[in-house]
Amino acid sequence: MLDAHRLTLLAEVAHAGSIAGAAQRLSFTPSAVSQQLAKLERDVGASVLNRHPRGVSLTPVGEALLAHAETIVGELRTAERTVRGLLGEEPAQLTVGTFASAGTTLVPAALARFRRDHPAVALRLLDLEPPDGYGLVSSRDLDLLITHRYPGAPLPDPRGLTRSLLRSERFRLILPKGHAKARARRLTLRSLAGEDWISGSPGVPNRACLEQLAGTAGVALRVAYETRDYQVILALVEAGLGIAFVPESVLGRVGPARIEVRDAVDARPVREIFLVHHRRPGKLVTEMAELLRRRCE
């Protein structure tokens, strides 16, 4: 039978990205962590880690074990929280994971309200680019995850967690102020094929979404500037360097006098935003989830 403590160490190393980082977090020595992982590898009869000068990565066997390790860690932490709750102790910390644009639009007001209601609870926010974060919820390193799915992208396996739709938001087409195409009564991707586009690098969700839209419309679009940060995209469009699709929620942070906001009749993408938490979330997580839902009403 595999040793639960060694599986716990595997999860800590995977989350930290290095043996030294996990050791520091656990107040162990790196050699002690390495010895336990070596014993785990002997137990399974295969390597679980690839060791590199700057850290470690998981082997296929390690990846397979990680999902189970995170569940084990999560169940142990759930048991501890259950006992603490029976003793009348409130959790000392609430950790929320979010992607960047939700972190600027949805999260701040909800965190501020939560802090007013629970001043003794420490709040921690992690910046996580989807689909990252599911394993951290499984292991209870993360209490609540705000994540998304772009058009055409598959949803990750929830791995026994609870996932609910928080909101759907459409994307708008933005152009520099005074752009000649903004005066057109009807915009299509084909009519915009010659423009410089601003989007993420290949593989980034907003780039994959743009490429899917272009493929459906039967056109090739030229991405001249690559960034996944929507605030950077807005700044580049304001400077007259190109056009882009952005989630409607980020437009509240830019004045309408600085850009043109339109829609393409043949491309109306919608992004889904989800909340993910443990199947036994606890009172504080439930409260935070409700605060976020109110922000979306």
VOKOLBA-929210 format. One line per field, with one value per residue (C-alpha): residue number from 1; residue in three letters; x, y, z. Coordinates in nm, 4 decimals. Example, Ala and Ser with C-alpha at 12.3 -4.5 7.8 and 13.67 -1.06 7.14 Angstrom:
num: (1 2) $
residuo: (ALA SER) $
east: (1.2300 1.3670) $
north: (-0.4500 -0.1060) $
up: (0.7800 0.7140) $
This chain:
num: (1 2 3 4 5 6 7 8 9 10 11 12 13 14 15 16 17 18 19 20 21 22 23 24 25 26 27 28 29 30 31 32 33 34 35 36 37 38 39 40 41 42 43 44 45 46 47 48 49 50 51 52 53 54 55 56 57 58 59 60 61 62 63 64 65 66 67 68 69 70 71 72 73 74 75 76 77 78 79 80 81 82 83 84 85 86 87 88 89 90 91 92 93 94 95 96 97 98 99 100 101 102 103 104 105 106 107 108 109 110 111 112 113 114 115 116 117 118 119 120 121 122 123 124 125 126 127 128 129 130 131 132 133 134 135 136 137 138 139 140 141 142 143 144 145 146 147 148 149 150 151 152 153 154 155 156 157 158 159 160 161 162 163 164 165 166 167 168 169 170 171 172 173 174 175 176 177 178 179 180 181 182 183 184 185 186 187 188 189 190 191 192 193 194 195 196 197 198 199 200 201 202 203 204 205 206 207 208 209 210 211 212 213 214 215 216 217 218 219 220 221 222 223 224 225 226 227 228 229 230 231 232 233 234 235 236 237 238 239 240 241 242 243 244 245 246 247 248 249 250 251 252 253 254 255 256 257 258 259 260 261 262 263 264 265 266 267 268 269 270 271 272 273 274 275 276 277 278 279 280 281 282 283 284 285 286 287 288 289 290 291 292 293 294 295 296 297) $
residuo: (MET LEU ASP ALA HIS ARG LEU THR LEU LEU ALA GLU VAL ALA HIS ALA GLY SER ILE ALA GLY ALA ALA GLN ARG LEU SER PHE THR PRO SER ALA VAL SER GLN GLN LEU ALA LYS LEU GLU ARG ASP VAL GLY ALA SER VAL LEU ASN ARG HIS PRO ARG GLY VAL SER LEU THR PRO VAL GLY GLU ALA LEU LEU ALA HIS ALA GLU THR ILE VAL GLY GLU LEU ARG THR ALA GLU ARG THR VAL ARG GLY LEU LEU GLY GLU GLU PRO ALA GLN LEU THR VAL GLY THR PHE ALA SER ALA GLY THR THR LEU VAL PRO ALA ALA LEU ALA ARG PHE ARG ARG ASP HIS PRO ALA VAL ALA LEU ARG LEU LEU ASP LEU GLU PRO PRO ASP GLY TYR GLY LEU VAL SER SER ARG ASP LEU ASP LEU LEU ILE THR HIS ARG TYR PRO GLY ALA PRO LEU PRO ASP PRO ARG GLY LEU THR ARG SER LEU LEU ARG SER GLU ARG PHE ARG LEU ILE LEU PRO LYS GLY HIS ALA LYS ALA ARG ALA ARG ARG LEU THR LEU ARG SER LEU ALA GLY GLU ASP TRP ILE SER GLY SER PRO GLY VAL PRO ASN ARG ALA CYS LEU GLU GLN LEU ALA GLY THR ALA GLY VAL ALA LEU ARG VAL ALA TYR GLU THR ARG ASP TYR GLN VAL ILE LEU ALA LEU VAL GLU ALA GLY LEU GLY ILE ALA PHE VAL PRO GLU SER VAL LEU GLY ARG VAL GLY PRO ALA ARG ILE GLU VAL ARG ASP ALA VAL ASP ALA ARG PRO VAL ARG GLU ILE PHE LEU VAL HIS HIS ARG ARG PRO GLY LYS LEU VAL THR GLU MET ALA GLU LEU LEU ARG ARG ARG CYS GLU) $
east: (0.0000 0.1263 0.2228 -0.0161 0.2593 0.4778 0.1863 0.1287 0.4903 0.4469 0.1532 0.3509 0.6478 0.4219 0.2520 0.5786 0.7564 1.0686 1.1831 1.3440 1.0220 0.8143 1.0704 1.0649 0.6864 0.6779 0.9759 1.1639 1.5095 1.5309 1.7216 1.4412 1.1841 1.4074 1.4497 1.0745 1.0134 1.2841 1.0979 0.7736 0.9468 1.0634 0.7079 0.5601 0.8575 0.8926 1.0168 0.7608 0.9772 1.2059 1.4733 1.6026 1.8532 1.5684 1.3152 1.1180 0.8395 0.6183 0.6627 0.3476 0.3418 0.3792 0.0948 -0.1300 -0.0427 -0.0848 -0.4627 -0.4937 -0.2434 -0.4365 -0.7586 -0.5906 -0.4481 -0.7868 -0.9669 -0.7187 -0.7630 -1.1406 -1.1290 -0.9242 -1.1646 -1.4616 -1.3116 -1.2256 -1.5802 -1.7220 -1.4996 -1.6448 -1.3289 -1.3649 -1.1113 -0.8186 -0.7802 -0.9779 -0.7839 -0.9362 -0.7859 -0.8811 -0.7714 -0.6589 -0.9661 -1.1996 -0.9447 -0.9903 -1.3687 -1.5478 -1.3235 -1.2212 -1.5688 -1.6544 -1.3309 -1.3888 -1.7401 -1.6155 -1.3435 -1.5983 -1.8094 -1.5148 -1.2299 -1.0509 -1.0229 -0.7069 -0.7725 -0.5324 -0.5631 -0.3796 -0.3462 -0.4137 -0.4539 -0.7227 -0.7352 -0.4917 -0.6252 -0.8458 -0.5818 -0.5289 -0.9003 -0.8833 -0.5962 -0.7665 -0.4761 -0.7438 -1.0903 -1.2564 -1.1509 -1.2828 -1.2062 -1.3329 -1.3944 -1.3584 -1.5684 -1.4656 -1.2431 -1.3220 -1.4023 -1.1475 -1.2576 -1.3958 -1.2378 -1.5242 -1.5390 -1.8447 -1.8430 -2.1199 -2.1683 -2.1165 -2.1892 -2.1586 -2.0162 -1.9910 -1.6850 -1.6916 -1.4859 -1.2731 -1.1013 -0.8959 -1.1023 -1.1862 -1.0903 -1.2333 -1.3947 -1.5864 -1.8100 -1.9290 -2.2899 -2.2060 -1.8742 -1.7603 -1.4360 -1.3836 -1.4008 -1.1434 -0.9048 -0.6473 -0.6222 -0.3516 -0.5021 -0.3979 -0.4344 -0.2474 0.0288 -0.0608 -0.2294 -0.3519 -0.7342 -0.8129 -0.5860 -0.7425 -1.0851 -0.9838 -0.8401 -1.1584 -1.3715 -1.1492 -1.1629 -1.5415 -1.5560 -1.3045 -1.0538 -0.6942 -0.6297 -0.2874 -0.1948 0.0637 0.0911 0.0764 -0.0369 -0.2821 -0.3329 -0.6545 -0.5360 -0.2369 -0.4686 -0.6850 -0.3776 -0.2507 -0.5882 -0.6095 -0.2662 -0.3998 -0.1889 -0.4608 -0.8024 -0.9152 -1.1948 -1.2197 -1.4664 -1.7364 -1.6512 -1.3099 -1.4610 -1.5824 -1.2238 -1.1828 -1.3759 -1.5856 -1.4159 -1.0873 -1.1918 -1.4683 -1.6781 -1.8627 -1.9719 -1.8886 -2.2073 -2.0355 -1.8461 -2.0166 -1.8041 -1.9185 -1.6945 -1.8294 -1.7035 -1.7284 -1.6897 -1.5169 -1.4970 -1.4844 -1.8035 -1.8120 -1.7250 -1.7891 -1.9769 -1.7144 -1.6689 -2.0454 -2.0619 -1.7851 -1.9488 -2.2760 -2.0985 -1.9482 -2.2870 -2.4381 -2.1635 -2.2811 -2.6493) $
north: (0.0000 0.3477 0.5745 0.8716 1.0937 1.0388 1.1132 1.4329 1.5310 1.4628 1.7061 1.9711 1.9408 1.9547 2.2712 2.4370 2.3425 2.2349 2.0148 2.3120 2.5157 2.2338 2.1737 2.5391 2.5436 2.2281 2.3248 2.0134 1.9859 1.9295 1.6066 1.4733 1.5450 1.3851 1.0727 1.0309 1.0795 0.8235 0.5784 0.6586 0.5812 0.2484 0.1767 0.2337 0.0970 0.4034 0.7619 1.0248 1.3320 1.4671 1.6721 1.9862 2.2538 2.4981 2.2624 1.9504 1.8294 1.5254 1.2099 1.0462 0.8223 1.1277 1.3043 1.0019 0.9875 1.3631 1.3570 1.0927 1.2713 1.5978 1.4184 1.2539 1.5849 1.7480 1.4793 1.5064 1.8838 1.8427 1.6118 1.8675 2.1486 1.9368 1.8882 2.2581 2.3449 2.1153 2.2940 2.6274 2.7538 2.9667 2.9062 3.1458 3.1984 3.1971 3.1508 3.2470 3.1761 3.3857 3.4783 3.8319 4.0000 3.8589 3.9735 4.3330 4.3323 4.0733 4.0019 4.3280 4.4335 4.0813 4.0544 4.3958 4.2994 3.9662 4.1412 4.3748 4.0734 3.8596 4.0883 3.8059 3.5861 3.6401 3.6677 3.5327 3.5779 3.3691 3.4644 3.1458 3.1231 2.8665 2.5726 2.5748 2.5502 2.2418 2.0353 2.3104 2.2993 1.9198 1.9495 2.2361 2.4708 2.6775 2.7307 2.8814 2.8983 3.1424 3.0014 3.0269 2.8498 3.0154 2.9120 2.5745 2.4840 2.1684 2.1919 2.0169 1.7156 1.8609 1.5648 1.5281 1.9005 2.1229 2.3528 2.6033 2.8692 3.2162 3.4167 3.4246 3.7348 3.8307 3.9671 4.3051 4.4205 4.7239 4.9591 5.2775 5.5954 5.7304 5.4083 5.4096 5.0665 5.1806 5.3920 5.0867 4.9889 4.6178 4.4723 4.1175 3.9315 3.9210 4.3000 4.3169 4.0546 4.3124 4.4754 4.4248 4.2177 4.2048 3.8744 3.6171 3.3941 3.0596 2.8293 3.1098 3.0930 3.4293 3.3444 2.9988 3.1646 3.4191 3.1461 2.9423 3.2423 3.3140 2.9506 2.9482 3.2694 3.1301 3.4120 3.4486 3.7156 3.8679 3.8932 4.1689 4.2097 3.9208 3.9603 3.7737 4.0776 4.2612 4.5845 4.5803 4.5020 4.8036 5.0272 4.9080 4.9651 5.3133 5.3855 5.2985 4.9858 4.7343 4.5883 4.3102 4.1172 4.1733 4.0574 4.3132 4.3308 4.4899 4.7797 4.9421 5.0466 5.2490 5.5556 5.5281 5.8406 5.6496 5.3516 5.2368 4.9431 4.7417 4.3883 4.1682 4.0168 3.6853 3.6549 3.6941 3.4887 3.4277 3.3309 3.1234 3.1952 2.9234 2.8843 2.5670 2.4515 2.1386 1.9355 2.0232 2.3933 2.5255 2.8375 3.0956 2.9578 2.9552 3.3200 3.4265 3.2416 3.4227 3.7603 3.6872 3.5837 3.9116 4.0994 3.9261 4.0128) $
up: (0.0000 -0.0855 0.2009 0.2394 0.3798 0.0742 -0.1572 0.0388 -0.0217 -0.3936 -0.4039 -0.2152 -0.4512 -0.7579 -0.6319 -0.5299 -0.8514 -0.6652 -0.3785 -0.2047 -0.2255 -0.0797 0.1950 0.2953 0.3096 0.5231 0.7434 0.6302 0.4835 0.1059 0.1661 0.3880 0.1162 -0.1478 0.0638 0.1062 -0.2648 -0.3432 -0.1187 -0.3025 -0.6316 -0.4910 -0.3759 -0.7220 -0.9132 -1.1353 -1.1301 -1.0332 -1.0896 -1.3574 -1.1834 -1.3567 -1.2496 -1.1836 -1.0323 -1.1092 -1.3371 -1.3020 -1.5045 -1.6472 -1.3384 -1.1165 -1.2974 -1.2452 -0.8754 -0.8266 -0.8761 -0.6044 -0.3812 -0.4018 -0.3101 -0.0103 0.1107 0.0650 0.2636 0.5508 0.5595 0.5407 0.8419 1.0334 0.9429 1.0475 1.3920 1.4195 1.3256 1.5937 1.8436 1.7311 1.5602 1.2467 0.9677 0.9940 0.6181 0.2947 -0.0290 -0.3641 -0.7049 -1.0053 -1.3548 -1.4280 -1.5764 -1.3100 -1.0534 -1.1677 -1.2180 -1.0026 -0.7081 -0.5342 -0.4185 -0.3034 -0.1045 0.0536 0.1639 0.2989 0.4988 0.6566 0.7591 0.8757 0.9871 1.1713 0.8602 0.6535 0.2814 0.0207 -0.3558 -0.6164 -0.9827 -1.1817 -1.5555 -1.6546 -1.6609 -1.3645 -1.0112 -1.0002 -0.8213 -0.5650 -0.4838 -0.4493 -0.2007 -0.0134 -0.0857 -0.2571 -0.1110 -0.4164 -0.7811 -1.0402 -1.3831 -1.7392 -2.0655 -2.4050 -2.7069 -2.8428 -2.5482 -2.3477 -1.9783 -1.7555 -1.5535 -1.2261 -1.0417 -0.7951 -0.7195 -0.7454 -1.0491 -1.1213 -1.3870 -1.2424 -1.5556 -1.9319 -2.0931 -2.4551 -2.6281 -2.8019 -3.0944 -3.0086 -3.2548 -3.2142 -3.1835 -3.5284 -3.7077 -4.0608 -4.0232 -3.7137 -3.9399 -4.1333 -4.0695 -4.0798 -3.9683 -4.0452 -3.9834 -4.3585 -4.3770 -4.0954 -4.2345 -4.3386 -3.9967 -3.7351 -3.4519 -3.0886 -2.9053 -2.7011 -2.8279 -2.9917 -2.7416 -2.5145 -2.4809 -2.6413 -2.9364 -2.9764 -2.9701 -3.2353 -3.4586 -3.4258 -3.5210 -3.8201 -3.9294 -3.9096 -4.1152 -4.3655 -4.3258 -4.2090 -3.9465 -3.8796 -3.5093 -3.4974 -3.1186 -2.8732 -2.5129 -2.2931 -2.0673 -2.1562 -1.9950 -2.2303 -2.5216 -2.4346 -2.4163 -2.7537 -2.9185 -2.7634 -2.9129 -3.2577 -3.3025 -3.3841 -3.3090 -3.0758 -2.9114 -2.5352 -2.2683 -2.2073 -1.8368 -1.8981 -2.0915 -1.7728 -1.7057 -2.0256 -2.1356 -2.4553 -2.5894 -2.6174 -2.8290 -3.0631 -2.9406 -3.2038 -3.2892 -3.5855 -3.7231 -3.8018 -3.4696 -3.1330 -2.8916 -2.5334 -2.2419 -1.9527 -1.6008 -1.3366 -0.9624 -0.8434 -0.4831 -0.2708 -0.2510 0.1201 0.0910 0.4402 0.5495 0.4515 0.1003 0.0535 0.1639 -0.0726 -0.3620 -0.2918 -0.2846 -0.6254 -0.7641 -0.6457 -0.8330 -1.1502 -1.1145) $
